[in-house]
């Protein structure tokens, strides 16, 4: 697992009308929007639309019609909204198959189906799937919020993968509302700040939900799960699934209890679950070390990780957590509220988002 600077993607050529784009019908696109750009299924058409946006600093909305888009979408400009114009039965799906070894020379981020590299980028009601077949020690990302990308918002989106599904990179800041994230090992990971509100987090294999890294005890960063649901799931793509790794059935998930809320990617990892539902696929300790020879938790009596829990419920919450986990009181939990976590910089979050059913 590693992250490095990303080279500029060679985006596809194409023409998208900007001056008089028509808003297609759909749950999220019933009214006209300024600077709306219509996108229809085709050869890398989302990437083409992004390439052809004017470099004028204005906010543009890509109105994406229902269908399957087989491409990597790398957003290399600020002020972009990706908005689904699909419906319940006809969704917008962006998918791509690309995986690399976690011990190889390539950055994991190059596999991303969606990569956000600039500020003020959001997506609504879109599925991003990395359809690379499941294999051990293979990273295949659905999303990267890359270095120093600020104010990335995701509303009603889904992200599918196995290992390393979602990367929140160093210096970046992201918000997820009513999203679905699925994976196996370290499938929400990275170095930045992310807040997950009312999201469903599905483990399709035994493994670790999170792997967070901070450089030191005062560094910014952390993952907060607020009123989320943490549960086991059968893989959304059975044909891609290696059932010697993945759950063969949910009964196995509940009986083996080999999933953990997180492990420390550094000794200053910070992950907190607030008032969330924890299912009983979780190991009774809920948290674990990086590995037996490299715990990365700090020493007993002076633990440096912050693995916090506050008022969680459900059958996976009833046991005593690992010794290096922290049960938070109400005062301590308040520092991980949305406004406190983002230091009152929340105007960019779409609190009025209406998620397509």
BAMARGU-405910 format. One line per 3 residues: for each residue x negated, y negated, z of N, C-alpha, C. Coordinates in steps of 0.1 Angstrom, whole numbers, plus 5000, padded with zeros to 4 digits. Atoms other than C-alpha are relative to their C-alpha. Example, Ala and Ser with C-alpha at 12.3 -4.5 7.8 and 13.67 -1.06 7.14 Angstrom:
4991:5012:5000:4877:5045:5078:4991:4988:5000 ~ 5009:5011:5000:4863:5011:5071:5008:4989:5008
//
This chain:
4992:5012:5000:5000:5000:5000:4991:4988:5000 ~ 5008:5012:5000:4984:4967:4990:5007:4990:4991 ~ 4994:5010:5008:4993:4934:4974:4988:4991:4995
5011:5008:5006:4972:4912:4951:5007:4989:4991 ~ 4994:5010:5009:4977:4882:4929:5005:5006:4987 ~ 4994:4993:5012:4999:4890:4899:4997:4991:4988
5002:5006:5013:4990:4882:4864:5013:4996:4994 ~ 4988:5005:5006:5015:4863:4843:5005:5011:4991 ~ 4994:4989:5008:5039:4888:4827:5001:4995:4986
4998:5003:5014:5040:4888:4789:5014:5001:4997 ~ 4985:4999:5001:5076:4879:4786:5004:5001:4985 ~ 4995:4998:5014:5097:4888:4755:5004:4987:4994
4995:5012:5007:5105:4863:4728:5015:5002:4998 ~ 4986:5000:5003:5141:4853:4722:5006:4986:5001 ~ 4993:5013:5000:5166:4825:4719:5013:5001:5007
4988:5000:4993:5193:4816:4743:5005:4985:5000 ~ 4994:5014:5001:5216:4786:4738:5002:4994:5013 ~ 4999:5007:4987:5214:4761:4766:5010:4989:5000
4992:5012:5001:5235:4732:4754:5015:5003:5002 ~ 4985:4998:4999:5269:4748:4752:5002:5015:5003 ~ 4998:4986:4996:5266:4782:4769:5014:5002:5006
4987:4997:4995:5300:4797:4775:5000:5009:5012 ~ 5000:4991:4988:5308:4812:4809:5009:5012:4997 ~ 4991:4988:5002:5320:4848:4804:5009:5003:5012
4991:4997:4989:5348:4861:4825:4993:5009:5010 ~ 5006:4991:4991:5339:4879:4857:5002:4994:5014 ~ 4997:5003:4986:5342:4879:4895:4992:4988:5005
5009:5011:4995:5313:4854:4900:4999:4988:4991 ~ 5002:5010:5010:5316:4833:4869:5013:4995:4994 ~ 4987:5004:5005:5352:4821:4867:5000:4985:4997
5000:5014:5003:5343:4784:4866:4987:4996:4993 ~ 5012:5005:5007:5318:4765:4844:4990:4995:5010 ~ 5011:5004:4991:5284:4757:4860:4991:4991:4991
5010:5008:5007:5260:4729:4850:4988:5008:4997 ~ 5012:4993:5004:5230:4742:4831:5002:5016:5000 ~ 4998:4985:5000:5246:4777:4827:4995:5005:4987
5006:4993:5012:5229:4801:4803:5006:5014:5000 ~ 4993:4987:5001:5248:4831:4791:4989:5010:4995 ~ 5009:4989:5003:5229:4864:4790:5008:5013:4997
4993:4987:5003:5241:4896:4773:4990:5011:4999 ~ 5009:4989:5001:5227:4931:4773:4992:5000:4987 ~ 5009:4999:5012:5198:4936:4749:4986:5003:5004
5014:4997:4997:5161:4939:4746:4994:4989:5008 ~ 5007:5010:4991:5146:4921:4776:5007:4986:5000 ~ 4994:5013:5002:5172:4894:4774:5000:4991:5012
5001:5009:4988:5170:4882:4810:4986:4993:5000 ~ 5013:5006:5001:5133:4877:4806:4999:4989:4989 ~ 4999:5010:5011:5139:4859:4773:5006:4987:5004
4992:5012:4995:5164:4836:4789:4991:4992:5009 ~ 5009:5007:4991:5139:4827:4816:4988:4993:4992 ~ 5011:5006:5008:5111:4821:4790:5005:4987:4994
4995:5011:5008:5133:4796:4772:5007:4989:5008 ~ 4995:5011:4992:5144:4775:4801:4991:4988:4999 ~ 5008:5012:5001:5132:4739:4798:4992:4998:5013
5009:5003:4989:5103:4729:4821:5003:4986:5005 ~ 4996:5013:4996:5123:4700:4835:5003:4999:5015 ~ 4998:5000:4986:5126:4710:4872:5014:5001:5004
4986:4999:4996:5164:4712:4871:5003:5015:5004 ~ 4995:4987:4996:5184:4741:4885:5008:5006:4988 ~ 4993:4993:5011:5195:4766:4859:5006:5013:5005
4993:4988:4996:5220:4795:4863:5001:5009:4988 ~ 4998:4989:5010:5217:4827:4842:5013:5007:5003 ~ 4987:4993:4998:5253:4840:4838:4998:5013:4992
5004:4987:5006:5245:4877:4832:5013:5009:4999 ~ 4989:4991:5003:5272:4898:4816:4998:5014:5005 ~ 5001:4986:4996:5280:4933:4828:4992:5009:4990
5008:4991:5009:5257:4961:4815:4988:5004:5007 ~ 5013:4995:4994:5224:4978:4821:4989:4993:4992 ~ 5011:5007:5006:5193:4958:4814:4987:5007:5004
5012:4992:4998:5161:4979:4810:4988:4991:4998 ~ 5011:5010:5000:5134:4954:4819:4995:4997:5013 ~ 5005:5007:4988:5112:4939:4845:5003:4985:4999
4997:5014:5000:5123:4904:4854:4991:4993:5010 ~ 5009:5007:4992:5096:4882:4867:5003:4985:4999 ~ 4996:5014:5000:5107:4847:4877:4988:4991:5004
5012:5008:4998:5077:4824:4873:5003:4985:4999 ~ 4996:5014:4998:5096:4791:4877:5009:4998:5011 ~ 4991:5003:4989:5114:4774:4905:5014:4996:4995
4987:5005:5002:5151:4765:4907:5008:5009:4989 ~ 4993:4991:5009:5168:4796:4891:5010:5008:5008 ~ 4990:4991:4994:5200:4814:4900:5003:5011:4989
4996:4989:5008:5206:4849:4886:5014:5005:5005 ~ 4986:4998:4995:5244:4854:4888:5007:5010:4991 ~ 4993:4990:5007:5263:4885:4879:5014:4995:4995
4986:5002:5005:5294:4881:4857:5007:5013:4998 ~ 4994:4987:5001:5302:4917:4861:5012:5001:5010 ~ 4988:4998:4991:5332:4932:4880:4997:5013:5008
5002:4988:4992:5337:4961:4904:4997:5012:4992 ~ 5002:4988:5009:5338:4987:4876:4990:4998:4990 ~ 5010:5002:5010:5314:4970:4853:4989:4990:5006
5010:5007:4992:5283:4959:4872:4989:4995:4991 ~ 5013:5004:5006:5251:4942:4863:4989:5008:5006 ~ 5011:4992:4995:5222:4966:4866:4988:4997:4993
5013:5002:5006:5186:4958:4860:4991:5011:5005 ~ 5007:4988:4996:5164:4989:4860:4987:5001:4992 ~ 5012:4998:5007:5129:4999:4851:4993:5011:5007
5008:4989:4993:5106:5029:4858:4985:4997:4999 ~ 5015:5003:4999:5071:5021:4870:4996:5003:5014 ~ 5006:4998:4987:5051:5035:4898:4985:5001:4999
5014:4999:5000:5015:5034:4909:4996:5007:5013 ~ 5005:4994:4988:4994:5053:4935:4998:4989:5010 ~ 5002:5010:4989:4993:5035:4969:4985:4999:5003
5014:5000:4998:4956:5043:4969:4992:4996:4988 ~ 5006:5003:5012:4949:5032:4934:4995:4986:4999 ~ 5005:5014:5002:4934:5000:4919:5010:4990:4997
4990:5010:5004:4966:4984:4909:5008:4995:5011 ~ 4991:5006:4990:4987:4961:4930:5014:5007:4999 ~ 4986:4994:5001:5020:4977:4940:5010:4990:4994
4991:5009:5005:5037:4945:4930:5002:5000:4985 ~ 4999:5000:5014:5031:4951:4893:5012:5010:4996 ~ 4989:4991:5003:5058:4978:4895:5014:4994:5002
4988:5006:4996:5085:4954:4906:5010:4999:4989 ~ 4990:5002:5010:5118:4954:4887:5004:4985:5000 ~ 4998:5015:4998:5124:4918:4901:4988:4995:5008
5011:5007:4992:5094:4896:4911:5003:4985:5000 ~ 4997:5015:4998:5101:4861:4925:4986:4994:5003 ~ 5013:5006:4998:5069:4840:4922:5001:4985:5003
4998:5014:4997:5084:4805:4928:5010:4997:5010 ~ 4992:5005:4989:5106:4785:4951:5015:4998:4995 ~ 4986:5003:5002:5144:4782:4953:5006:5009:4988
4995:4990:5010:5154:4814:4934:5010:5009:5008 ~ 4990:4991:4994:5185:4834:4942:5007:5009:4990 ~ 4994:4991:5008:5204:4863:4929:5013:5005:5007
4987:4997:4995:5241:4873:4933:5005:5013:4993 ~ 4992:4989:5004:5258:4907:4930:4993:5008:4988 ~ 5007:4993:5010:5231:4924:4909:4993:5012:5006
5008:4988:4995:5216:4960:4913:4987:5000:4993 ~ 5014:4999:5005:5178:4962:4909:4995:5014:5004 ~ 5004:4986:4997:5167:4998:4906:4987:5004:4993
5012:4994:5005:5132:5012:4902:5003:5015:4998 ~ 4996:4987:5003:5140:5045:4885:4988:5009:4997 ~ 5011:4991:5001:5105:5060:4887:5003:5012:5009
4998:4988:4992:5107:5096:4899:4993:5000:5014 ~ 5006:5000:4987:5100:5102:4936:4988:5009:5001 ~ 5012:4992:4999:5065:5113:4944:4993:4995:5013
5007:5004:4989:5043:5112:4975:4990:4990:4997 ~ 5010:5011:5002:5021:5081:4979:5001:4993:4987 ~ 4998:5007:5013:5036:5065:4949:5009:4988:5003
4992:5012:4998:5048:5029:4951:5008:4996:4988 ~ 4992:5004:5011:5077:5019:4929:5010:4990:5005 ~ 4993:5011:4993:5092:4985:4939:5012:4996:4992
4989:5007:5006:5126:4971:4932:4999:4985:5000 ~ 5001:5015:4998:5117:4936:4945:4987:4997:5006 ~ 5011:5007:4993:5087:4915:4953:5004:4985:5001
5000:5014:4998:5090:4881:4968:4986:4996:5003 ~ 5014:5000:5001:5055:4871:4960:4994:4988:5008 ~ 5008:5009:4992:5028:4849:4976:5006:4986:5000
4995:5014:4998:5042:4816:4990:5012:4997:4993 ~ 4987:5003:5006:5075:4819:4972:5010:4997:5012 ~ 4991:5005:4989:5099:4800:4995:5015:5000:4995
4985:5002:5003:5137:4800:4997:5005:5009:4990 ~ 4994:4990:5009:5145:4832:4979:5012:5006:5007 ~ 4988:4995:4994:5181:4843:4986:5006:5010:4991
4994:4989:5007:5199:4875:4977:5013:5003:5007 ~ 4987:4999:4995:5236:4879:4981:5008:5011:4993 ~ 4993:4989:5006:5255:4911:4975:4993:5008:4990
5008:4993:5009:5226:4926:4957:4996:5014:5006 ~ 5005:4987:4995:5213:4962:4959:4986:5002:4994 ~ 5014:4998:5004:5177:4974:4957:4997:5015:5002
5002:4985:4999:5169:5011:4950:4986:5003:4997 ~ 5013:4994:5003:5136:5029:4952:4998:5011:5010 ~ 5004:4991:4990:5117:5054:4972:4990:4994:5010
5010:5007:4992:5084:5042:4987:4998:4986:4996 ~ 5004:5014:5002:5078:5005:4991:5011:4992:4992 ~ 4989:5006:5008:5112:4994:4977:5000:4985:4999
4999:5015:4999:5111:4957:4989:4987:4995:5006 ~ 5012:5006:4994:5079:4937:4994:5002:4985:5002 ~ 5000:5014:4996:5079:4904:5012:4986:4995:5002
5014:5002:5000:5045:4890:5004:4995:4988:5009 ~ 5006:5009:4991:5022:4867:5024:5005:4985:4997 ~ 4996:5013:5002:5035:4832:5029:5014:4998:4994
4987:5001:5006:5069:4840:5014:5011:5000:5010 ~ 4988:5002:4992:5104:4835:5028:5012:5004:4993 ~ 4988:4995:5007:5136:4854:5019:5011:5002:5010
4987:4998:4992:5172:4858:5031:5008:5010:4992 ~ 4992:4990:5007:5194:4888:5023:5014:5000:5008 ~ 4987:5000:4994:5232:4887:5029:5008:5011:4993
4991:4989:5005:5255:4918:5025:4993:5007:4988 ~ 5007:4992:5010:5228:4936:5005:4999:5014:5004 ~ 5002:4986:4998:5221:4973:5002:4986:5003:4996
5014:4997:5003:5185:4985:5004:4998:5015:5003 ~ 5001:4986:4998:5176:5021:4999:4985:5004:4997 ~ 5014:4996:5002:5142:5039:5002:4997:5011:5009
5005:4989:4992:5121:5064:5019:4989:4996:5010 ~ 5012:5003:4992:5086:5054:5032:4997:4985:5000 ~ 5004:5014:5000:5078:5018:5043:5008:4992:4990
4993:5005:5012:5106:5007:5020:5004:4985:5002 ~ 5000:5014:4999:5108:4972:5035:4987:4996:5007 ~ 5014:5001:4995:5073:4960:5039:4994:4987:4996
5008:5012:5004:5048:4931:5037:4996:4992:5011 ~ 5008:5009:4992:5034:4901:5053:5008:4987:5004 ~ 4993:5012:4999:5060:4873:5051:5012:5000:5009
4988:5002:4992:5094:4863:5066:5012:5004:4992 ~ 4987:4997:5006:5127:4879:5058:5011:5002:5011 ~ 4989:4999:4991:5161:4878:5074:5011:5008:4993
4990:4991:5006:5187:4905:5067:5012:4999:5008 ~ 4987:5003:4993:5223:4896:5076:5011:5009:4995 ~ 4989:4992:5005:5251:4921:5074:4996:5009:4989
5005:4992:5011:5230:4944:5052:5001:5015:5004 ~ 5001:4986:4997:5231:4982:5049:4987:5005:4995 ~ 5014:4995:5003:5197:4999:5050:5001:5015:5000
4998:4985:5002:5198:5035:5037:4987:5007:4998 ~ 5012:4992:5002:5170:5060:5042:5005:5013:4992 ~ 4996:4988:5008:5172:5087:5015:4990:5011:5002
5010:4990:4996:5142:5106:5030:4995:4997:5014 ~ 5007:5003:4987:5124:5110:5063:4989:4990:4997 ~ 5010:5010:5002:5101:5081:5068:5001:4988:5009
5000:5012:4992:5099:5045:5080:5007:4989:4992 ~ 4992:5010:5006:5123:5017:5073:4990:4988:4997 ~ 5008:5012:5002:5097:4989:5078:4985:5003:5002
5014:5000:4997:5060:4983:5077:4995:4985:4999 ~ 5003:5014:5000:5051:4947:5087:4986:4997:5004 ~ 5013:5004:4998:5018:4929:5088:4999:4985:5003
5004:5014:4998:5006:4897:5104:4985:5000:5003 ~ 5015:5001:4998:4970:4885:5105:4996:4999:5014 ~ 5003:5002:4986:4971:4875:5141:5012:4997:5008
4988:5001:4991:4994:4869:5171:5007:4987:4997 ~ 4993:5013:5003:5002:4833:5160:5004:4998:4986 ~ 4996:5001:5014:5007:4839:5123:5015:5001:4999
4986:4999:5003:5041:4833:5109:5004:5013:4993 ~ 4996:4988:5007:5061:4862:5096:5009:5009:5009 ~ 4992:4990:4993:5085:4890:5106:5012:5004:4992
4987:4995:5006:5116:4910:5096:5010:5000:5011 ~ 4989:5001:4990:5149:4903:5114:5012:5007:4993 ~ 4988:4993:5004:5179:4926:5110:5011:4996:5009
4989:5006:4992:5211:4909:5122:5013:5006:4996 ~ 4987:4994:5003:5243:4929:5124:4999:5009:4987 ~ 5002:4991:5012:5230:4955:5099:5004:5014:5004
4997:4986:4998:5238:4991:5095:4988:5009:4995 ~ 5012:4992:5003:5209:5016:5095:5005:5014:5000 ~ 4994:4987:5001:5219:5050:5083:4993:5009:4989
5006:4991:5011:5208:5081:5062:5010:5000:4988 ~ 4992:4999:5012:5220:5084:5026:4994:5011:4991 ~ 5005:4991:5011:5218:5109:4998:4995:4991:4989
5006:5008:5011:5196:5095:4970:5011:4996:4990 ~ 4991:5005:5010:5215:5073:4946:4997:5005:4986 ~ 5004:4995:5013:5196:5089:4917:4995:5014:5002
5005:4986:4997:5195:5127:4923:4990:5005:4990 ~ 5008:4995:5011:5178:5134:4890:4985:4995:5002 ~ 5013:5005:4997:5148:5113:4902:4994:5005:5013
5004:4997:4986:5146:5128:4936:4993:5013:5002 ~ 5007:4988:4996:5121:5153:4950:5005:5005:5013 ~ 4993:4996:4988:5141:5173:4974:4991:5008:5010
5009:4996:4990:5110:5187:4991:4996:4989:5009 ~ 5003:5012:4992:5106:5151:5004:5013:4994:5005 ~ 4987:5007:4997:5141:5137:5003:5009:5009:5008
4990:4992:4993:5171:5147:5024:5008:5009:4990 ~ 4992:4991:5008:5187:5178:5009:5015:4998:5003 ~ 4987:5003:4996:5218:5169:5028:5000:4992:5013
5000:5008:4988:5229:5146:5056:4998:5007:5013 ~ 5002:4992:4988:5230:5174:5081:4985:5001:5004 ~ 5015:5000:4997:5192:5177:5077:4995:4987:5006
5004:5013:4995:5188:5140:5083:5003:4999:5015 ~ 4996:5001:4986:5207:5143:5116:4993:5010:5009 ~ 5006:4989:4991:5191:5175:5128:4985:4998:5002
5014:5001:4999:5155:5167:5121:4995:4986:5006 ~ 5002:5013:4993:5156:5130:5132:4985:4995:4997 ~ 5013:5004:5003:5124:5121:5113:4999:4986:4993
5000:5014:5006:5132:5085:5103:4998:4991:5012 ~ 5004:5010:4989:5118:5055:5123:5004:4986:4995 ~ 4996:5014:5003:5129:5019:5124:4988:4992:4994
5012:5006:5006:5093:5009:5116:4987:5005:5006 ~ 5013:4997:4995:5056:5014:5120:4991:4987:4997 ~ 5008:5013:5001:5029:4986:5123:4990:5001:4989
5010:5002:5011:5011:4977:5091:4987:4993:5005 ~ 5011:5006:4993:4989:4956:5114:5004:5000:5015 ~ 4997:4999:4985:4986:4954:5152:5008:4988:5004
4992:5011:4996:5006:4921:5151:5013:5000:4992 ~ 4987:4998:5007:5036:4935:5132:5012:4994:5009 ~ 4989:5005:4993:5069:4918:5141:5013:5004:4993
4987:4995:5005:5103:4935:5135:5010:5000:5011 ~ 4990:5001:4989:5135:4929:5154:5014:5004:4994 ~ 4986:4996:5003:5170:4945:5152:5009:4994:5010
4990:5007:4991:5199:4924:5166:5014:5006:4998 ~ 4986:4996:5001:5233:4939:5173:5003:5008:4987 ~ 4999:4991:5012:5229:4965:5146:5004:5014:5003
4995:4987:4999:5244:4999:5141:4988:5010:4996 ~ 5011:4990:5003:5217:5027:5144:5006:5014:5001 ~ 4994:4987:5001:5227:5061:5133:4990:5010:5005
5008:4990:4993:5213:5094:5147:4991:5007:4991 ~ 5011:4995:5007:5190:5102:5119:4986:4995:5005 ~ 5012:5006:4994:5165:5080:5138:4994:5009:5010
5007:4993:4989:5139:5097:5159:5003:4993:5013 ~ 4996:5005:4987:5146:5093:5196:4992:4989:5005 ~ 5009:5011:4996:5116:5070:5200:5003:4988:4992
4996:5011:5009:5129:5049:5171:4988:4993:4993 ~ 5012:5007:5005:5094:5034:5165:4988:5010:5000 ~ 5011:4991:5000:5061:5050:5157:4987:4992:4997
5013:5006:5003:5023:5043:5153:4998:5001:4985 ~ 5003:4998:5014:5007:5038:5119:4996:5014:4997 ~ 5003:4985:5000:4990:5072:5123:4993:5003:5013
5005:4996:4987:4976:5092:5151:4986:4995:5002 ~ 5014:5005:4999:4940:5080:5144:4999:4985:4999 ~ 5000:5014:5003:4950:5044:5138:5013:4994:5004
4987:5002:4995:4978:5034:5161:5005:4986:4996 ~ 4996:5014:5004:4978:4995:5154:5010:4994:5009 ~ 4990:5006:4991:5000:4988:5184:4994:4992:5011
5006:5005:4988:4975:4974:5208:4999:5010:5011 ~ 5002:4991:4990:4967:4990:5241:5011:5000:5011 ~ 4990:5000:4989:4991:5001:5269:4998:4989:5010
5000:5011:4991:4999:4972:5291:4996:4987:4993 ~ 5004:5012:5008:4987:4948:5263:5004:5002:4986 ~ 4996:4997:5013:5007:4958:5233:5001:4987:4992
5000:5012:5008:5003:4934:5204:5011:4999:4989 ~ 4989:5000:5010:5031:4945:5181:5013:4994:5008 ~ 4987:5003:4995:5066:4931:5186:5011:5008:4992
4989:4992:5005:5092:4958:5179:5011:4998:5009 ~ 4990:5004:4991:5123:4943:5194:5014:5005:4997 ~ 4986:4995:5001:5158:4955:5200:5009:4992:5009
4991:5007:4992:5188:4936:5212:5015:5004:4997 ~ 4986:4997:5000:5223:4949:5219:5004:5008:4987 ~ 4996:4990:5010:5222:4976:5192:5009:5010:5005
4991:4990:4996:5247:5003:5192:5000:5012:4990 ~ 4999:4988:5008:5256:5037:5177:4991:5011:5005 ~ 5006:4988:4994:5243:5072:5183:4985:5000:5000
5015:5001:5000:5207:5063:5174:4994:4990:5009 ~ 5005:5010:4991:5204:5036:5200:5000:5004:5014 ~ 4998:4996:4986:5210:5056:5231:4988:5005:5008
5012:4994:4994:5176:5070:5238:4990:4989:5004 ~ 5011:5010:4996:5145:5053:5254:4991:4998:4989 ~ 5009:5002:5011:5124:5037:5227:4986:5002:5004
5014:4999:4998:5087:5040:5222:4995:4990:5011 ~ 5005:5008:4990:5066:5025:5250:4996:4986:4995 ~ 5005:5013:5005:5053:4997:5227:5012:4992:4994
4988:5008:5004:5089:4986:5218:5004:4991:5011 ~ 4995:5010:4991:5106:4957:5235:5015:4999:5000 ~ 4985:5003:4998:5142:4955:5248:5001:4986:5003
5000:5014:4999:5150:4919:5244:5013:4996:5009 ~ 4989:5007:4993:5172:4898:5268:5006:4990:4991 ~ 4993:5010:5009:5196:4872:5254:4992:4988:4997
5008:5012:5002:5172:4843:5259:4989:5003:4989 ~ 5010:4996:5010:5144:4862:5240:5006:5002:4986 ~ 4994:4998:5013:5168:4872:5213:5003:4988:4992
4996:5013:5007:5178:4836:5205:4989:4995:4991 ~ 5011:5005:5008:5143:4829:5191:5000:5007:4986 ~ 4999:4993:5013:5152:4853:5163:5014:4998:4993
4988:5004:5007:5185:4837:5154:4996:4994:4986 ~ 5003:5005:5013:5187:4825:5118:4993:4986:5000 ~ 5006:5014:5000:5180:4788:5126:4986:5000:5007
5013:4999:4993:5152:4796:5151:4990:5006:4992 ~ 5010:4992:5007:5135:4821:5129:4994:4991:4988 ~ 5004:5008:5011:5134:4797:5099:4998:4985:5005
5004:5013:4995:5127:4767:5122:5009:4989:4995 ~ 4990:5010:5004:5159:4749:5113:5000:4997:4985 ~ 5001:5002:5014:5150:4751:5076:5010:5010:4993
4990:4990:5005:5183:4768:5065:5009:4994:4989 ~ 4991:5006:5009:5199:4744:5041:5001:5007:4986 ~ 5001:4993:5013:5188:4765:5011:5008:5013:5000
4993:4988:4999:5208:4795:5024:5015:4998:4996 ~ 4987:5001:5005:5242:4799:5007:5010:5006:5010 ~ 4991:4995:4990:5265:4802:5037:5014:5003:4995
4986:4998:5005:5296:4801:5016:5001:5010:4989 ~ 5000:4991:5011:5286:4828:4992:5012:5010:5001 ~ 4989:4991:5001:5316:4849:4981:4995:5012:4992
5006:4988:5006:5303:4884:4973:5011:5007:4992 ~ 4991:4993:5008:5320:4902:4944:5003:5014:5007 ~ 4996:4987:4994:5340:4932:4957:4995:5012:4992
//
